[in-house]
Amino acid sequence: MADVVMRKIGSTIIPVVIPCITKFHETFNKISSMSPETEAEVTAKSYTLWTEHGDWLGQIVLTSDGMFAGVTDYGNLNFSFAWRRTGDNDFRKFLIGLNTDYFATKMATGMGYIAHGKKIDQACKRFAEKILPPLQELLKKEIENQNS
């Protein structure tokens, strides 16, 4: 799945997650729900995205309760956002229906507490344009394969 290595930056030592180099991998993790209202189990799945030429684009983690997190070549600030009410029981279907402008806005919102401004908005737009379409294609294929 991933290796964790310790890196020294200045006088601080921090853990760094290094994704495995594989053509495609999936990880299912079961974590307990954060909502006190429900005892539903939340599942998480990791997707590794690749370009048409086989170059690594990024690693995306989706949870069944609507959380998106990504570490990619188009943003080393971990882009993330949580949609808690999507109107669909399958978060993947919700993501497939998004356009890049809306998605970019949500990525900027998710970072707003640490950074904001035109450069951040541009980085989020670039992230959305480069990452959302291949993720949508991967999710469509996954759903099609489950239904066949």
N, C-alpha and C positions, 0 to 999 in steps of 0.2 A: 504494500500500500504506500507507505511513506517512511522515510527515515528522519529522525530528529538528530541534528548535530548541534553542538554548542559553539557559538561564534563570539569572539571578543570584539566589542566595538567600544573603543576608548578604554575605560576602566570597567565597563559593564559587560557581563557575559549573558547572552540571551540564547534561548533555544530557537533553532531555525528548522522548519519542516521542509524536507526535500522530497518531492513526489517521486515515486518509482518511475523508471523509464520503461514503459510498456506500451504496446500499440493501443490497448484499451483495457481499462480495469474498472471494476465496480466494487464498491464496498458497501455492505449493508451494516448499519449499526442500529441497535435499538437503545433508545434513551428514554428516560421517563419524562412524561409531559410536565411542562412548567406551569400549566394552568391548574389552579386548585379546583376549578369547576368540573373537571373531567378526569377520569382515570385512564383515558385513551393513551395508548402507546404511540409514541412518535418514532417514525423511522427516518433514517438519513441515508442518502445515496450519494456517492462521489462519482463524478464524470470527468474523464480526461479528454480535452478537446485537442484536435490535431488539424493542421492546415491540409489542403489538398496535396501538398508536397511532403507531408509527413513530419512537419515541424510542430513542436509543442506550442499550443496556444494557451492552455491553462487548465487548472483544476477547479471544478465547480462542485459545490455540495448543496444539495437540496434536501429539505426536510418535508415530511408529509404535512406538517402544520404551517407551511408557507414561508420558510426561511431560505434565502438565496445567499450564498457566500462564494466568492471567487478570488483566486490568486492567479494572475495571468501575465502574459507578456505585455499587456496593455494597461498595466496598473499594479504596482507593487504595494499600494495601500490596499489592504484587503477589502475589496468592494463587497458590500453586503446590504441586505434590506430584508424586512420581514413583512409579508402580506398575511394578515391574520384572518381576513374574511374575503375570499376570492370569488365566492358564488359557485364554486365547483369543488367537488370532493377530491379531484385529482389536480394537484398543484402544477404538474407538468403541462396539462391542457391549458391552464391559465397562462403559463409562461409562453406557450406556443402562440397564443393570441395577442401578445403584446407587440407594440411597435417600438422602434429603437428610441424615439424621442421621449416617450413616457418612461421607458426603462432607464434611460440616461438621467432623467429628472429624479427618479427614485434612488439611483446610485449616488447622485449628488446630495440628496436629502440624507442618505445613510452616513455620509461623511461630514455633514454640516457641523457637527460638534467639534471636529478637529481642524477643518479647513474649509474655506469657501472662496468664491470669487470666479472670475472668468476663466482662469487657467484650470481650476478644478472642474468647472462646467464643461470645458473643452475636453479634458481628460475623460470625464464620464461619458461624453458623447462618443468619443473615439472607442472607448471600452464597449459601449453598447453596440456600435456599428460592427465591431470586429468579433465580439463574443456572442451576442444574442442570436444572430442567424445560424451559426454552426450548432449552438446548443439546441435551438428549435428543431433543426433537422435531425439531430441525434434523438431528441425526445419523441418526435413524430415516428421515427423508425422503431424505437423501443415500444411505443404504444401499438403500432401496427403489428409487430411481432407477437405481442401479448394477445392481440385479438385474433390472430390467425391460427 
